[in-house]
Amino acid sequence: MQTISTIHTPALLLHKLSILGLAALSVGLASPAYAAGGFSGAYHQPLIKPGIIKPAVNKNQLFQKNLGVRAPLLRPRTCPDLVIQRLHVVNVQYNNGQYAFGVAGVVRNIGSADYVSRPNQQSVVFSGVNPARLLPFGNVRKGGSVQTGAVFRVPGGEFTPDITATLSFDPDIRMDKNTGNDECNTRNNKAVLSRSVINLAINNYNRAHGRR
């Protein structure tokens, strides 16, 4: 008995595979290897390399900011800061065995706001010679200054004391509901005029008046 084999052309085979839902497997049938060698019952499928498929990345997401909760901006505190500067000796005089002279200086506001207060709430206290002198002052604008000073009497010579000028504030100044007279820095509220500077002024006076 003779068996008659049915020979399928490539076109016919592709048609049948598509009917059976195997169209995906027919990719290799159209490859150049198959077309050149004819149908031999075997064909080459394209090689698929194994590996991890990476998801597509949206480049715009790489630059998105995390809005989240915004921290409040910290603003520097604005407040006055008073200092005593430029202490020096003025108007030296000699009378009845004593030297009288003035100590002058300025109260300067080096802070970031005007100093606004009542005249009786702050003063400069000059100490070192009894009795101490107390000089009240009032408002001091930012970057500005007010003059201060006091007169002293000393015997002169090696027993001349240092004279200290100190800013003094009313005890309730931080409870008066006025932030305009609240100091930023209380560590710079003192200045000293040394005895050597005072004696130099006295000696200059003596030389100018022929006393020594």
C-alpha positions, 0 to 999 in steps of 0.5 A, a space after each residue: 500500500 502506497 502512502 501519499 504524503 501531503 506536502 504543505 507549502 509555507 503559505 499554507 502552513 502559516 494559514 493553518 497555524 493561524 487558524 489553530 491560534 498558533 500564529 505566534 509560533 509561525 514567526 520562525 517560518 518566515 525567517 531567512 533560513 527557512 526561505 533559503 533552504 525550503 521546508 524541511 520540517 525544521 526551522 529556527 526560532 529567534 533566540 530570546 535571552 533570559 533576564 529581568 525586565 525593568 519597568 519603564 521609568 518616567 524621567 519627569 518623576 525623577 525630578 519631582 519635589 517632595 512637597 510634604 510639610 513645609 518648615 516655617 522660615 526662621 526670621 532673625 529677631 529684631 531688637 535693640 542692643 545698647 553699649 557704652 563707648 568712647 569713655 575719656 577724660 575731659 576738663 581736668 582742674 585742680 583745686 584745694 588739693 584735689 583734681 576735678 575732671 569729667 568722664 564723657 562717653 556715649 550710649 550707642 545702639 548697635 542692635 537691629 531696632 530702635 530703643 524706645 523707652 521712658 526716661 526713668 527706665 534706664 540710666 548709666 551708673 558711674 562707679 569707682 569714686 564715691 559717691 556713684 553717679 547715675 545719669 538717666 537717658 531715653 530713646 536711642 535710635 538704631 545706629 545712633 547714640 546719646 551722650 553721657 558723663 559725670 564729674 569726679 574729684 580725686 586726690 591724684 597720683 597712684 591712688 586714682 581708681 578705675 571708673 566703671 560705666 554700667 547700663 542699669 535698667 528698671 527691674 520691671 522693664 521686661 514686664 512693661 509690655 514694651 518690646 522696644 526697650 528689651 535688650 538683645 545682649 546684656 553681656 556688653 553693658 559695661 565699660 571701664 576707664 582705667 586709672 592709667 588713662 585718668 593719671 595721664 590726663 592729670 599729668 598732662 594738665 600738670 605739665 601744661 600748667 607748670 605744676 610739675 
